[in-house]
Amino acid sequence: MIKRATLLVAASVLLATCAKGEMSSPQTSSGRLLPAMSEEEVRQDLADRGYGEVYDLRPQPDGSWIGSAMLGDKQRQVTIGSDGSVTAQ
């Protein structure tokens, strides 16, 4: 009975957290955030936004990605946020 009650409380807390939007990217055992998107998803998202020749993509501890890509005839340093936002410099 106690195990069942504990499970119900844990499920309630989890559901409440999801409802508030406080869930973040999954973490590794060391506490480091896993990327919110896979490398393939990041590459496709950049291609959909007009970027080509994407290379040197690296996941960051906060779940974002950084790398380089071409936009038109200019090389850009791109950051893809864990929320999918893209910034280029």
C-alpha positions in Angstrom: 0.0 0.0 0.0 2.8 2.4 0.8 4.6 1.7 -2.5 1.4 2.4 -4.4 0.9 5.7 -2.5 4.5 6.7 -3.2 4.1 5.9 -6.9 0.9 7.9 -7.1 2.6 10.9 -5.4 5.6 10.6 -7.7 3.3 10.5 -10.8 1.4 13.5 -9.6 4.6 15.5 -9.1 5.8 14.5 -12.6 2.5 15.5 -14.2 2.4 18.8 -12.4 5.9 19.6 -13.5 5.1 18.7 -17.2 2.0 20.9 -17.0 4.0 23.9 -15.8 6.5 23.4 -18.7 9.4 23.0 -16.4 10.7 19.8 -18.0 14.2 20.3 -19.5 16.3 18.1 -21.7 17.2 14.7 -20.3 20.4 14.5 -18.3 23.3 12.1 -18.3 24.3 10.5 -15.0 26.8 13.3 -14.5 24.0 15.9 -14.7 25.0 17.2 -18.1 22.0 18.0 -20.3 21.6 15.9 -23.4 20.9 17.8 -26.6 17.2 18.5 -27.2 17.7 17.6 -30.9 19.8 15.0 -32.7 22.6 16.1 -35.0 20.5 14.9 -38.0 17.6 17.1 -36.8 19.8 20.1 -36.4 21.3 19.6 -39.9 17.8 19.3 -41.4 16.5 22.3 -39.5 19.5 24.4 -40.8 18.9 23.1 -44.3 15.2 24.1 -44.0 16.3 27.6 -43.1 18.6 27.9 -46.1 21.9 26.9 -44.6 24.2 24.6 -46.5 27.6 23.0 -46.0 26.9 22.4 -42.3 30.0 21.2 -40.5 31.7 21.0 -37.1 28.5 20.6 -35.2 29.1 20.1 -31.4 26.5 19.6 -28.7 26.8 21.9 -25.7 26.1 21.2 -22.0 22.9 23.3 -22.1 21.4 21.2 -24.8 22.2 23.5 -27.7 24.5 23.0 -30.7 27.2 25.1 -32.2 28.8 24.8 -35.6 29.5 26.4 -39.0 27.4 26.7 -42.0 27.1 28.6 -45.3 24.3 31.0 -45.8 24.4 32.1 -49.4 28.1 32.7 -50.1 29.0 33.6 -46.5 30.3 31.3 -43.8 28.4 31.7 -40.5 29.0 30.5 -37.0 25.6 29.1 -35.9 24.1 28.4 -32.6 21.0 26.2 -32.4 19.3 26.6 -29.1 17.7 23.7 -27.2 14.3 25.4 -28.1 15.2 25.3 -31.9 16.1 28.9 -32.2 19.0 29.7 -34.6 21.4 32.6 -34.3 24.2 33.2 -36.8 27.3 35.4 -36.7 
